[in-house]
Amino acid sequence: MCAIVGIYGNENAAKLASVALFAMQHRGHEASGISSGYNNKIYTIKDRGYVKDVFNEKSFEVLKGDMAIGHNRYSTAGSDSILDAQPIHARYKLGEISIVHNGNLVNKYEVRNKLIEEGAIFQTGMDTENIIHLIARSTQNKLQDRIVEALEHAVGAYNFIIQSRSKLFVIRDKHGIRPLSLGKLKSGGWIVASETCAFDIVDAEFVRDVRPGEMLVFRKNSEPESIQLYEADFRPCAFEYIYFARPDSDIDGKNVYKIRQNMGKSLAAYDVNKGLKADMVIPVPDSGVPAALGYAKESGLPFEYGIIRNHYVGRTFIEPTQEMRELKVKMKLSPMPSLIKDKVIIVIDDSIVRGTTSKKIVKMLKNAGAKEVHFRSASPMIKYPCFYGIDTPTKEELINAQMSKEEVRQFIEADSLEYLTLEDLFDSIGRDRNYSIPSFNGDYFIK
């Protein structure tokens, strides 16, 4: 998860970075931060909370300059303390650097323990700090060479943006697991961001996706330099299309909204063939909406907003504790009894992870008078933890790893339960790529 952004060659770099982070707030709620470069110095402001709470006009009096990097935090490594917010800003032999990271390094403890044995002192619990230490300890004379050397010890999913006092270095891992795109700002300069939805809000034109295994180097008065560090073995994360990304983003050339509609159509085709009768299809807002629309189109059932979302409450899946997730479900979702009373309802959600939210939704609808609730997941069964940037660290947290489909149905108290199949997932996204799907098949292809 996480959102990262880099702005280069624009006098309002930090402000544009904050706006881009605002557009990508869905990728992380725990903390936000920006580093800017000005007069050969790097300035950093970061804090816990939403983008709108961390930055104000006084912030931009500090964050001057024509380049900036930013980050929204969703923790998969480290804690939720302010020390674990990004960017990480440090001074070393060649000057100052600041770094932001989206992804997860699977060899983080091995590298960290070796660095500690050699005398390194860590300030955070994040895998990202490994890269800072590796860069600082390198004997190479140029920062670019130090970065390349440090990346030899980075195993896993990563997008890095590294800022020096005059340059930006952008790196995407050879599998391209997490998305990263390059855009040209109409007001001048360049933008790199996790999602293309950030381009629209800052008035930037999409140029292309950063290639797997590629490094982009931004220098003064120059076009970005492209260096292919590693041969690509493209394995983009399927979960970006299922849940993470905003529907209006294009991830590696594919529109998220259309793909989620395809997922809903596949679910509907199964139910139509089975002869399931219902009065309406309703989404679990907001992430279930495109799939529910696709289901409605394919099935001919009316699409209704039977559940209303309070948009002032954040996402529940990315809350750090189960207690907070459960409380937020109650605060976040409200059924419409006048619409659903005595009706047979198809409910579409993007996925079932722990099962507790699904159970509360079914109970909420039945308490509001629904005659039958048929639950549909626009994702295959999540049976395995993902170590490439999703907060499902243990199998014990995953209901589909502990129960059969029928047992899950009984647990959430739905009248029926179906999941998107893997085959339908591939049909929905497209079979032109080999996707990263360890959550569904346990294929941990990065060793």
Secondary structure, DSSP 8 states (H G I E B T S, - for coil): --EEEEEES-TTHHHHHHHHHHHTGGG--SEEEEEEEETTEEEEEEEES-HHHH--HHHHHHS-SSEEEEEEE--SSS-SSGGG-S-EEEEETTEEEEEEEEEEETTHHHHHHHHHHTT---SSS-THHHHHHHHHH---SSHHHHHHHHHTT--EEEEEEEE-SS-EEEEE-TT--S--EEEEETTSSEEEES-THHHHHTTEEEEEE--TTEEEEE-TTS--EEEE-S------BTHIIIIIS-TT-EETTEEHHHHHHHHHHHHHHHHHHHT---SEEEE-TTTTHHHHHHHHHHH---B---EEE-TTS--STTSSSHHHHHHHHHHHEEE-HHHHTT-EEEEEES--SSSHHHHHHHHHHHHTT-SEEEEEESS----S---SS-S---GGG-HHHHS-HHHHHHHHT-SEEEE--HHHHHHHH-SSS--B-HHHH------
